[in-house]
Amino acid sequence: MTGQRSAEDRMRFFVEQVQERGRFELIDDLFHPDFRNRTAAPGQRDDREAVRELMTALHEAFSDLRVEILHCVADGDLVATHKVFRGRHTGSWLGVPPSDRQVEFRVMDILRHQDGQWVEHWAVADGVSLLRQTGALP
């Protein structure tokens, strides 16, 4: 299934099906068993199971989660996106209790694919803005 898609199409599929719709069962098909997140925080897992855990946590914390791709650029085996996530903070996020506030945060990431699956990931996320919106920071 994934091998027949371009890197950009594969990214758009991931955003729509996994990030927005919560179809976490697709992660094993989209991400290589040896996948590594090169920007995982020290002490955090960096494998594809960590992707599943993050996506699950996002859906548990933010209802009506929507992801808009602002920019998507592919070059060879790399694809980069600039995305905005929107939802309502109705569940715990990083220990912050639900605020019921609408939130919006941006993410820029790069993924490398090999044989139709993602093998590496680098990201920059606007976590400070998100924590402010949830009320965790002033």
Backbone bond lengths (Angstrom), bond angles and torsions (degrees), N, CA, C in turn:
res aa  C-N    CA-C-N  psi(-1)  N-CA   C-N-CA  omega(-1)  CA-C   N-CA-C  phi
1 M - - - 1.447 - - 1.523 111.52 -
2 T 1.338 119.39 -52.68 1.462 120.93 -174.72 1.516 112.60 -75.66
3 G 1.313 118.39 -28.30 1.457 120.94 -176.47 1.520 113.67 -64.66
4 Q 1.327 118.18 -20.92 1.454 121.74 -177.40 1.524 112.68 -89.05
5 R 1.313 118.55 -5.24 1.459 122.56 -178.09 1.522 110.43 -98.39
6 S 1.345 115.53 149.90 1.459 119.94 171.63 1.528 107.92 -71.46
7 A 1.326 116.53 164.85 1.471 120.40 179.33 1.527 110.72 -60.03
8 E 1.317 117.31 -40.32 1.466 120.53 179.56 1.533 110.82 -66.20
9 D 1.326 117.45 -43.92 1.466 120.81 177.53 1.527 111.12 -62.97
10 R 1.330 116.57 -39.36 1.465 121.64 179.09 1.532 109.80 -62.59
11 M 1.354 116.51 -40.83 1.460 120.16 178.97 1.525 110.63 -65.87
12 R 1.321 116.75 -45.86 1.467 120.02 -179.99 1.535 110.62 -61.98
13 F 1.326 117.10 -38.06 1.460 121.84 176.47 1.530 110.50 -62.51
14 F 1.325 117.23 -45.97 1.464 122.11 178.75 1.529 111.00 -59.81
15 V 1.326 116.40 -46.47 1.462 119.95 -179.56 1.525 110.63 -61.46
16 E 1.309 116.42 -48.57 1.467 120.52 -177.11 1.526 112.51 -67.78
17 Q 1.315 117.18 -49.34 1.455 120.87 -172.45 1.535 114.17 -82.71
18 V 1.328 117.28 -42.16 1.465 119.98 -175.64 1.524 111.15 -93.49
19 Q 1.341 116.80 -54.65 1.458 118.79 -175.39 1.525 112.25 -68.71
20 E 1.320 118.67 -41.38 1.459 120.11 -179.39 1.524 113.22 -87.77
21 R 1.311 117.88 -49.89 1.470 120.92 -172.65 1.524 113.85 -88.51
22 G 1.339 117.09 -10.92 1.458 119.53 177.28 1.513 114.77 72.90
23 R 1.317 117.54 29.67 1.469 121.23 178.82 1.538 109.13 -85.23
24 F 1.312 115.68 72.09 1.466 122.52 -174.09 1.522 113.30 -64.78
25 E 1.333 117.55 -20.71 1.462 120.51 178.63 1.521 112.05 -64.49
26 L 1.332 117.87 -18.88 1.470 121.54 179.45 1.528 112.90 -77.71
27 I 1.310 117.82 -13.76 1.468 121.21 -176.82 1.528 111.35 -59.64
28 D 1.315 118.01 -41.11 1.463 119.95 -179.25 1.526 112.12 -63.96
29 D 1.313 117.07 -30.48 1.464 121.12 178.21 1.530 111.43 -78.84
30 L 1.318 116.72 -36.49 1.468 121.23 -174.86 1.527 113.76 -84.07
31 F 1.326 117.43 -29.69 1.465 121.88 -174.97 1.527 110.56 -111.30
32 H 1.308 116.02 130.42 1.462 123.26 179.00 1.530 110.25 -62.39
33 P 1.337 118.65 146.55 1.468 120.26 177.97 1.534 113.25 -56.24
34 D 1.334 117.42 -28.12 1.462 120.92 -179.95 1.530 112.53 -96.92
35 F 1.341 117.97 16.97 1.460 123.07 179.87 1.529 111.14 -52.43
36 R 1.342 116.07 141.96 1.458 122.10 176.47 1.523 110.20 -135.46
37 N 1.337 115.67 131.35 1.458 122.87 171.88 1.523 106.46 -90.01
38 R 1.308 117.45 108.96 1.469 122.41 -174.73 1.525 113.10 -76.95
39 T 1.337 118.25 -6.53 1.458 120.71 178.43 1.530 112.03 -117.63
40 A 1.320 116.71 21.90 1.467 119.65 174.81 1.529 108.37 -63.23
41 A 1.319 116.06 142.21 1.465 120.84 178.29 1.529 109.54 -66.62
42 P 1.327 116.83 151.78 1.467 119.52 177.63 1.529 110.75 -53.55
43 G 1.321 115.45 131.90 1.454 121.13 179.92 1.521 114.02 87.59
44 Q 1.336 117.73 -9.95 1.460 120.33 177.49 1.519 110.19 -91.04
45 R 1.319 114.94 151.87 1.463 119.89 175.39 1.519 108.89 -66.16
46 D 1.331 116.13 152.90 1.467 120.89 -178.18 1.529 112.15 -127.99
47 D 1.346 117.04 17.95 1.461 121.35 -175.61 1.530 111.66 -102.52
48 R 1.322 116.73 -178.25 1.462 119.08 -177.27 1.523 112.56 -68.47
49 E 1.327 118.20 -23.96 1.463 119.83 175.05 1.529 110.50 -65.72
50 A 1.329 116.42 -31.62 1.467 120.42 175.78 1.528 110.71 -65.72
51 V 1.330 117.16 -33.23 1.469 121.08 175.36 1.523 109.04 -62.46
52 R 1.315 116.67 -46.96 1.469 121.72 179.24 1.534 110.25 -60.20
53 E 1.330 116.83 -44.15 1.468 121.00 -179.49 1.530 111.16 -63.92
54 L 1.330 117.45 -41.86 1.461 120.91 179.20 1.520 111.16 -65.53
55 M 1.316 117.21 -46.11 1.461 120.66 -179.68 1.532 110.98 -63.11
56 T 1.324 116.35 -39.82 1.466 120.74 177.44 1.523 110.15 -63.65
57 A 1.332 117.18 -46.15 1.466 121.57 -179.70 1.529 111.29 -61.96
58 L 1.333 117.36 -40.30 1.464 120.53 178.11 1.527 110.96 -61.40
59 H 1.321 116.65 -44.15 1.464 120.48 -179.01 1.526 112.14 -70.59
60 E 1.311 117.47 -30.16 1.464 120.19 176.88 1.528 111.26 -74.23
61 A 1.328 117.46 -31.92 1.459 121.73 -176.11 1.525 113.90 -88.93
62 F 1.338 116.72 -31.16 1.466 120.53 -172.95 1.529 110.03 -125.57
63 S 1.317 115.94 106.74 1.461 119.22 178.82 1.523 109.59 -76.27
64 D 1.302 115.07 159.81 1.470 121.26 -179.34 1.530 111.87 54.08
65 L 1.321 116.75 38.24 1.461 121.08 -177.33 1.529 110.67 -64.32
66 R 1.322 115.34 128.65 1.460 122.73 176.87 1.517 108.05 -129.27
67 V 1.319 115.75 144.35 1.460 121.16 179.37 1.521 107.95 -128.48
68 E 1.306 114.99 121.71 1.465 120.94 178.81 1.527 108.70 -107.27
69 I 1.298 116.50 124.72 1.461 120.65 174.93 1.523 107.57 -83.84
70 L 1.326 116.00 115.44 1.455 121.36 178.25 1.523 110.93 -83.79
71 H 1.341 115.28 -40.00 1.467 121.55 178.20 1.521 108.37 -143.52
72 C 1.319 116.07 142.02 1.460 121.60 175.95 1.521 107.14 -144.54
73 V 1.329 115.56 119.27 1.458 120.93 -176.35 1.525 108.53 -130.35
74 A 1.307 115.94 130.08 1.463 120.59 178.21 1.521 109.54 -116.10
75 D 1.328 115.63 142.29 1.456 121.94 176.87 1.523 107.76 -147.52
76 G 1.314 116.29 110.92 1.464 119.96 -179.00 1.518 110.66 61.99
77 D 1.337 116.59 -123.08 1.463 120.34 -177.89 1.528 112.94 -94.15
78 L 1.344 117.15 12.16 1.464 121.57 -179.34 1.521 111.15 -115.82
79 V 1.329 115.32 148.13 1.463 121.15 171.14 1.528 107.46 -138.17
80 A 1.340 115.04 134.52 1.460 120.99 179.91 1.523 109.08 -118.56
81 T 1.326 115.72 140.65 1.455 120.28 177.11 1.518 110.71 -131.97
82 H 1.313 114.04 151.26 1.456 123.79 169.40 1.515 103.92 -121.66
83 K 1.339 116.32 115.22 1.460 121.42 -171.92 1.516 110.41 -127.09
84 V 1.325 115.23 156.36 1.454 121.04 171.13 1.530 108.07 -123.20
85 F 1.328 115.27 127.80 1.459 123.60 177.76 1.529 107.53 -98.84
86 R 1.330 116.48 137.91 1.464 121.25 177.93 1.531 108.75 -136.01
87 G 1.312 115.80 141.71 1.457 120.33 176.49 1.509 110.55 -176.12
88 R 1.318 116.25 -178.96 1.466 122.04 177.25 1.527 107.96 -108.08
89 H 1.324 116.18 130.88 1.459 122.66 -177.67 1.535 109.46 -77.24
90 T 1.348 115.73 88.77 1.464 121.09 -176.23 1.529 113.54 -112.46
91 G 1.327 117.28 1.64 1.462 121.93 177.82 1.520 109.36 -138.42
92 S 1.300 116.60 168.81 1.465 121.22 -179.51 1.529 110.89 -64.66
93 W 1.334 116.71 137.55 1.463 122.59 177.05 1.520 108.56 -132.63
94 L 1.336 116.62 114.67 1.465 122.73 -179.50 1.526 111.18 51.97
95 G 1.324 115.82 40.02 1.458 121.34 179.18 1.519 114.60 82.77
96 V 1.316 117.98 -1.88 1.462 121.77 178.90 1.528 108.12 -88.09
97 P 1.338 117.02 121.29 1.465 118.57 -179.37 1.527 111.73 -65.35
98 P 1.324 117.19 157.62 1.465 121.09 -178.16 1.534 111.57 -57.30
99 S 1.331 115.45 136.82 1.470 121.12 178.52 1.519 111.71 -107.79
100 D 1.321 117.04 -13.17 1.461 124.76 -174.84 1.530 111.97 62.94
101 R 1.314 116.86 19.01 1.466 121.42 178.15 1.519 110.92 -89.50
102 Q 1.328 114.80 148.17 1.468 120.20 169.82 1.526 107.12 -72.53
103 V 1.318 116.48 135.58 1.459 120.83 178.98 1.521 109.96 -127.37
104 E 1.320 113.53 158.90 1.461 121.59 177.81 1.520 107.02 -149.07
105 F 1.323 117.03 128.88 1.459 119.76 176.47 1.519 109.72 -144.46
106 R 1.313 114.34 153.15 1.463 120.80 -175.22 1.524 110.79 -107.93
107 V 1.329 113.85 149.12 1.466 122.07 178.56 1.518 107.72 -137.65
108 M 1.317 115.87 137.16 1.458 121.66 170.71 1.523 105.85 -119.78
109 D 1.329 116.01 129.21 1.458 117.74 -179.65 1.524 111.61 -143.04
110 I 1.321 112.97 160.66 1.465 122.15 176.67 1.517 106.72 -129.94
111 L 1.325 115.86 132.36 1.456 120.80 174.67 1.514 109.64 -124.49
112 R 1.323 115.13 144.29 1.468 121.30 175.31 1.517 107.63 -111.05
113 H 1.319 115.35 135.82 1.465 119.73 179.16 1.522 110.93 -114.35
114 Q 1.318 112.81 156.27 1.467 121.61 177.74 1.526 106.61 -148.78
115 D 1.314 116.48 127.98 1.468 121.50 179.02 1.533 112.31 52.36
116 G 1.337 116.43 38.79 1.456 120.66 174.90 1.508 116.29 81.83
117 Q 1.339 118.25 7.56 1.461 120.80 178.69 1.519 109.66 -131.10
118 W 1.337 115.56 151.67 1.461 120.58 176.01 1.528 109.27 -72.68
119 V 1.336 116.50 133.65 1.469 120.44 -179.72 1.524 112.91 -118.90
120 E 1.339 117.41 -24.74 1.469 120.46 179.32 1.520 109.85 -142.90
121 H 1.345 114.76 153.33 1.463 121.08 -178.24 1.519 110.37 -146.19
122 W 1.336 115.42 139.62 1.463 123.74 172.87 1.522 107.11 -132.80
123 A 1.340 118.27 139.93 1.464 119.30 -177.46 1.518 112.09 -148.59
124 V 1.330 114.02 155.09 1.458 123.14 169.60 1.521 105.31 -130.45
125 A 1.336 116.96 123.73 1.464 121.82 -178.59 1.519 109.86 -123.27
126 D 1.311 115.95 147.57 1.459 122.47 -179.97 1.534 109.95 -86.22
127 G 1.331 115.55 67.55 1.456 121.36 -176.82 1.519 114.02 -68.72
128 V 1.332 117.73 -32.86 1.464 120.83 -179.54 1.526 109.78 -64.75
129 S 1.321 117.02 -45.30 1.457 120.63 177.69 1.528 110.74 -59.80
130 L 1.314 117.35 -41.99 1.454 120.99 179.32 1.525 110.91 -62.41
131 L 1.321 117.90 -43.99 1.472 121.01 179.80 1.527 110.68 -64.64
132 R 1.329 117.39 -36.84 1.468 119.89 175.81 1.524 111.20 -62.87
133 Q 1.329 115.50 -43.90 1.464 119.71 -177.95 1.532 113.06 -66.11
134 T 1.333 116.58 -30.58 1.469 119.70 178.68 1.526 111.80 -80.60
135 G 1.346 116.81 -11.05 1.455 121.08 -179.01 1.509 113.32 94.01
136 A 1.328 118.43 3.04 1.465 121.63 -179.31 1.530 111.93 -73.67
137 L 1.321 116.83 -27.32 1.476 122.82 177.85 1.527 108.49 -124.68
138 P 1.348 116.32 149.81 1.471 118.87 177.88 1.513 112.40 -68.77
